[in-house]
């Protein structure tokens, strides 16, 4: 099932760590491993500027980071920065 869901070795290892940390019952289920998703929605600067029209605090909720392979910095939500221990450049 993990192979069908496109898990890499790293993603599968992360899902095992997450289940170990959060499993309430003595026996985890396969669904707990497969449901793990460490993907984060990223935004470019113009996207954040558009958000400011509706939310003047958008730059407080989204911080700039650098991702390997991308030519420019992108923005992600501060909750994702905390959840995945990502270093922002703001």
C-alpha positions in Angstrom: 0.0 0.0 0.0 2.8 2.4 0.8 4.3 1.8 -2.6 1.0 2.5 -4.3 0.7 5.7 -2.4 4.1 6.8 -3.7 5.9 6.8 -0.4 9.7 7.4 -0.6 11.9 5.9 2.0 12.1 9.2 3.8 8.4 9.8 3.8 7.8 6.3 5.1 10.4 6.8 7.9 8.7 10.1 8.8 5.3 8.3 8.9 6.7 5.7 11.3 8.1 8.4 13.6 4.8 10.2 13.5 2.8 7.1 14.4 5.2 6.2 17.2 4.8 9.7 18.7 1.0 9.9 18.3 -0.5 6.4 18.5 -3.0 6.3 21.4 -3.7 2.5 21.2 -1.3 -0.3 21.8 -1.4 -1.5 18.2 -1.2 1.0 15.3 -3.2 0.5 12.1 -1.9 0.6 8.6 -4.2 3.6 8.0 -2.2 5.6 10.5 1.0 5.1 8.5 -0.6 5.6 5.0 -2.5 8.8 6.1 0.7 10.5 6.9 1.3 13.5 4.6 4.2 15.8 5.1 3.4 18.1 2.2 3.1 21.8 2.7 1.3 24.3 0.5 3.8 26.9 -0.8 3.0 30.4 -2.1 5.0 32.9 -4.1 5.3 36.6 -3.2 2.4 37.7 -5.6 0.1 35.1 -3.9 0.8 36.6 -0.5 0.2 40.2 -1.9 -3.2 39.0 -3.1 -4.0 37.6 0.4 -3.2 41.0 1.9 -6.3 42.4 0.2 -8.5 40.1 2.4 -6.1 39.7 5.4 -3.8 42.6 6.2 -1.9 40.2 8.5 -1.0 37.7 5.8 2.7 38.4 6.1 2.5 37.6 9.8 0.9 34.2 9.0 3.2 33.2 6.2 7.0 33.3 6.4 9.6 33.2 3.6 11.7 30.1 3.2 14.2 28.8 0.6 13.6 25.3 -0.9 16.2 23.4 -2.8 15.6 23.4 -6.5 13.5 26.6 -6.6 15.1 29.8 -8.0 13.3 32.1 -5.5 12.1 32.1 -1.9 8.5 30.9 -1.2 6.2 31.4 1.7 4.6 28.8 3.9 2.2 29.1 6.9 3.8 29.6 10.3 2.0 26.5 11.6 3.8 24.4 9.0 7.1 26.0 10.0 6.5 25.0 13.6 5.1 21.6 12.8 7.9 20.5 10.6 10.7 22.5 12.2 11.5 24.5 9.1 13.8 27.5 9.2 12.3 30.7 7.9 14.5 33.5 6.5 12.4 36.4 7.9 
